[in-house]
Amino acid sequence: MNPYNFSVLCFGFCSLLLGFFVWWKRQDRIGKLYFILSLCYAGWALPFSIKISDNISYYAALHAARIANCAAAFIPAAWFHFCVVYTEKEKILHKLIRIFYLIPFLILAVSYTPWFVPSLRPILSFRHYATPGIFYYLMTFNYFLITPLGFWLLVRRIREVSGNEKGQILGLFWAAFAGYLGGATTFLPIYGIAFPQEGMFLLPLYPFALAYFMTKQKLFDVEEFAQAAHRDKLTAIGVLAASINHEVKNPLFIIKGLAESCLERQREGVFPTKEKALDGANEAFKRTMEQADRAMDIIKRLSLFAKAGIESEIKLEPVKVSAVLEDILPLLRYELAAHGITLIRDLPPNLPEVQADRRYLEEIFFNLIFNACQALKDANKPGEIIIRAVASNAPRTHPVCTLVDTPGVYKGSVVIEISDNGPGIPGDKLKDVFRPFYTTKAEGTGLGLYITQQLVEKIKGRISVSSEAGKNTTFTVSLPSSPKT
């Protein structure tokens, strides 16, 4: 074993172990894509280390070279795919990802032919080094075109974020840069350029540097996200608890009053006959049952809302926006009353149904209205929230029709606006409102609007925000109309 193949072997094994660890730690798309990327690293490194070993036959080295370079063909696309998802640019670049995967799959089809790696030759201190076939030129071009695009995405993200997140992405950038710099130099001897290969010694730095940043900067760590989500859940529970106290207390108070009044009238002999007393008791029982049904209905709504999202399967069905709001508003009535906020609904009676998951829609409206309440909490003026809705093909006299021609709002949709007259959001901050952990509130977690955006997109909708600092903020949700309406 020589120092070169030991270095590459160390890189391959450590990258594979790190990939397993990240996937185990993060059970999401980022963890999965990083694991796939690590498999590509290991798929190149392990057979490559065999190929450059001192004591190996020509044909064994040729097989190893073809396997290694076939795996290497997938590295640029997998790296770019990971960077796109990690920097939250998949909505914009998803088509480009598919195009970039075409070349490695094409190379896979010819990987065991002379069109890819026709032969081996000695160069520098290596007995066996690949020579390029016509498809190898394509792979090289692909590598040096796509790989920098991934780093470019990371650089753009570094400029957009700050604090701990910026440190995390910087750590990922420099660790990956060291690894790719070491890997890029291995192309030169393939084209007959006797460039020293000490760059291979940079390869093991990548997994060890990444492990360092995972430890110090919490790179790929979901613990912070989980803790913030837990705080958001506790906040929502507090609002629901206040709503239960406010909404259920009224019918219970009426039930108690009816019972006390009936007993008092019985004791005072107000009823002249037993029949009249029985009629009075029956009337009290009837009104008691009505109030009990009202309390049970409120508790049922709270219970259904609390359970929303437990089932992972999305159930798209025709849903009335007005009906969802009717179910959600009792959960927020106390919050509105506590801060003296007026809520105005402007929904046309002929508004089409939307195609959505009712549970998701309830949480979307709850989050947006609650967010508006929070914005108005400390406002030094009477707070007002206006909920408007219109079909995308509605007459242009409707207040929100100006939004129908804006980006993100498409024909065959229902547009819902939730506006408040709060302090607004500065123009340079609008781009950050849907970013996880971004918040302007001291007690905020920065997850409410991020989660809302994810829910909207899951039901095939779109959400946007507009604001005028010091005057108002408007969130616009565009949802597909139900085909049945």
Secondary structure by P-SEA (a helix, b strand, c coil): ccaaaaaaaaaaaaaaaaaaaaaaacccaaaaaaaaaaaaaaaacaaaaaaacccccaaaaaaaaaaaaaaaaaaaaaaaaaaaaaaccccccaaaaaaaaaaaaaaaaccccccccccccccccccbbbbbcaaaaaaaaaaaccaaaaaaaaaaaaaacccaaaaaaaaaaaaaaaaaaaaaaccccccccccccccccccaaaaaaaaaaaaacccccaaaaaaaaaaaaaaaaaaaaaaaaaaaaaaaaaaaaaaaaaaaaaaacccccaaaaaaaaaaaaaaaaaaaaaaaaaaaaaaaaaacccccccccccccaaaaaaacccccaaaaaaabbbbbbbccccbbbbbccaaaaaaaaaaaaaaaaaaacccccbbbbbbbbbccccccccccccccccccccccbbbbbbbbcccccccccccccccccccccccccccaaaaaaaaaaaacbbbbbbbccccbbbbbbbbbccccc
